[in-house]
Amino acid sequence: MEHLQTQGISLPRLGLGTFRMQGEVCRAAVECALGLGYRHIDTAEMYGNEDAIGAAIAASGITRGDLHVTTKVWNENLAPEAIRRAFDASLKKLRLNHVDLYLVHWPARSMNLPAIFETLLRLKQEGRARAIGVANFNIALLKTVVEEIRAPIACNQVEYHVMLDQTPLRKYLAAKSIPLVAYCPLAQGRAASDPTLASIGRKHGASAAQVALKWLLDQEGVAAIPKASRSESQKANLDCLKLRLDDADRRAIAALPKDKRCVNPGFAPAWD
Ligand SMILES: NC(=O)c1ccc[n+]([C@@H]2O[C@H](COP(=O)([O-])OP(=O)(O)OC[C@H]3O[C@@H](n4cnc5c(N)ncnc54)[C@H](OP(=O)(O)O)[C@@H]3O)[C@@H](O)[C@H]2O)c1
């Protein structure tokens, strides 16, 4: 598995998303994924599944240093004391002494960015979050964080897939050497039934979903966190790494509609 080096952490480029999985279903899915070789698990306090993920990690016996765990603070908890409380609760549920990446999950209408990043930086300095970052930040917000506050963010986690253009955001992140972690990398499953992707897949003995994931992972500085509850899908998604897309495939994917956003952080300043 390839990794992205960012702000002192080594981020496996393919991780397991866990949104909308909870309890026993989530525990079993994460245990299965760890068994298949996944070493990057994406969760959030808002998903209500950190306890299930903690149980799966504890049962796996995997050396902590070989595992990357991302969690996120929800946007109702962005005041300094609330961040600390949320962080402590997340660690406890995950049964961990530290997380590898702690993200601001979603911008809030009125948020004090300098105070937020001062708090996150403290968690990093204390060694309890190995790196910090953001999710759903547009270019305007990123500029404040990166150029004014100068926070050492290790990624921006945003929606990105074959049906959504993110060129301006990608260019900004690339210029600052900040990885883009693609969420909804399968357009919430829609990519798996797209006829263009299916036809590209047939050519290579692969599935449409594998084509969609490999297209993302062929891009420099991009990681992806597909969610899959079924072991066959988890394995298929890992196996996308073996696929070799050619120029004709990339042209066909470039011609797909690029305005199919699944998640809209609507209250945030305009997406650019
Ligand atoms: N930061 C944020 O605000 C934010 C927002 C949204 C998501 N996320 C993160 O990103 C992760 C991924 O996004 P997502 O879960 O919304 O959507 P997604 O990963 O694009 O799609 C998940 C769907 O695709 C299906 N699937 C997975 N692999 C497949 C395969 N090989 N063939 C066919 N179908 C397949 C899954 O089915 P099964 O589950 O039935 O296997 C599920 O229905 C989330 O779980 C979460 O961790 C973050």
The ligand as a MOL file (V3000), in Angstrom:
LIG
                    3D

  0  0  0     0  0            999 V3000
M  V30 BEGIN CTAB
M  V30 COUNTS 48 52 0 0 0
M  V30 BEGIN ATOM
M  V30 1 N -15.7650 14.5790 6.0810 0
M  V30 2 C -17.0220 14.4780 5.7040 0
M  V30 3 O -17.8330 15.4100 5.8380 0
M  V30 4 C -17.4870 13.2020 5.0730 0
M  V30 5 C -18.7100 13.1740 4.3860 0
M  V30 6 C -19.1060 11.9740 3.8050 0
M  V30 7 C -18.3120 10.8510 3.9210 0
M  V30 8 N -17.1350 10.8960 4.6270 0 CHG=1
M  V30 9 C -16.2660 9.6890 4.7760 0
M  V30 10 O -16.0660 9.1200 3.5100 0
M  V30 11 C -16.4980 7.7600 3.5280 0
M  V30 12 C -16.9740 7.3240 2.1630 0
M  V30 13 O -18.1000 8.0770 1.7310 0
M  V30 14 P -19.5780 7.4310 1.6230 0
M  V30 15 O -19.6700 6.3000 2.5820 0
M  V30 16 O -20.5510 8.5310 1.8060 0 CHG=-1
M  V30 17 O -19.6940 6.9730 0.1110 0
M  V30 18 P -18.8380 6.0260 -0.8860 0
M  V30 19 O -17.6490 5.4410 -0.2060 0
M  V30 20 O -18.6330 6.8060 -2.1250 0
M  V30 21 O -19.8790 4.8790 -1.2350 0
M  V30 22 C -20.2870 3.9070 -0.3150 0
M  V30 23 C -21.2780 2.9950 -0.9910 0
M  V30 24 O -20.6240 2.2840 -2.0520 0
M  V30 25 C -20.8330 0.8830 -1.8820 0
M  V30 26 N -19.6180 0.1850 -2.3350 0
M  V30 27 C -18.4100 0.1970 -1.7410 0
M  V30 28 N -17.5190 -0.5380 -2.4430 0
M  V30 29 C -18.2010 -1.0340 -3.4920 0
M  V30 30 C -17.8450 -1.8820 -4.5720 0
M  V30 31 N -16.5920 -2.3510 -4.7060 0
M  V30 32 N -18.7940 -2.2190 -5.4840 0
M  V30 33 C -20.0630 -1.7400 -5.3660 0
M  V30 34 N -20.4590 -0.9240 -4.3660 0
M  V30 35 C -19.5440 -0.5830 -3.4400 0
M  V30 36 C -21.0940 0.6800 -0.4190 0
M  V30 37 O -21.8620 -0.4960 -0.2320 0
M  V30 38 P -21.8380 -1.4150 1.0900 0
M  V30 39 O -21.5570 -0.5500 2.2690 0
M  V30 40 O -23.1720 -2.0320 1.1040 0
M  V30 41 O -20.7360 -2.4230 0.9660 0
M  V30 42 C -21.8720 1.9480 -0.0670 0
M  V30 43 O -23.2380 1.8220 -0.3900 0
M  V30 44 C -17.5730 7.7570 4.6160 0
M  V30 45 O -17.9180 6.4480 5.0370 0
M  V30 46 C -16.9080 8.6040 5.6560 0
M  V30 47 O -15.9140 7.8630 6.3600 0
M  V30 48 C -16.7040 12.0530 5.1620 0
M  V30 END ATOM
M  V30 BEGIN BOND
M  V30 1 1 1 2
M  V30 2 2 2 3
M  V30 3 1 2 4
M  V30 4 1 4 5
M  V30 5 2 4 48
M  V30 6 2 5 6
M  V30 7 1 6 7
M  V30 8 2 7 8
M  V30 9 1 8 9
M  V30 10 1 8 48
M  V30 11 1 9 10
M  V30 12 1 9 46
M  V30 13 1 10 11
M  V30 14 1 11 12
M  V30 15 1 11 44
M  V30 16 1 12 13
M  V30 17 1 13 14
M  V30 18 2 14 15
M  V30 19 1 14 16
M  V30 20 1 14 17
M  V30 21 1 17 18
M  V30 22 2 18 19
M  V30 23 1 18 20
M  V30 24 1 18 21
M  V30 25 1 21 22
M  V30 26 1 22 23
M  V30 27 1 23 24
M  V30 28 1 23 42
M  V30 29 1 24 25
M  V30 30 1 25 26
M  V30 31 1 25 36
M  V30 32 1 26 27
M  V30 33 1 26 35
M  V30 34 2 27 28
M  V30 35 1 28 29
M  V30 36 1 29 30
M  V30 37 2 29 35
M  V30 38 1 30 31
M  V30 39 2 30 32
M  V30 40 1 32 33
M  V30 41 2 33 34
M  V30 42 1 34 35
M  V30 43 1 36 37
M  V30 44 1 36 42
M  V30 45 1 37 38
M  V30 46 2 38 39
M  V30 47 1 38 40
M  V30 48 1 38 41
M  V30 49 1 42 43
M  V30 50 1 44 45
M  V30 51 1 44 46
M  V30 52 1 46 47
M  V30 END BOND
M  V30 END CTAB
M  END
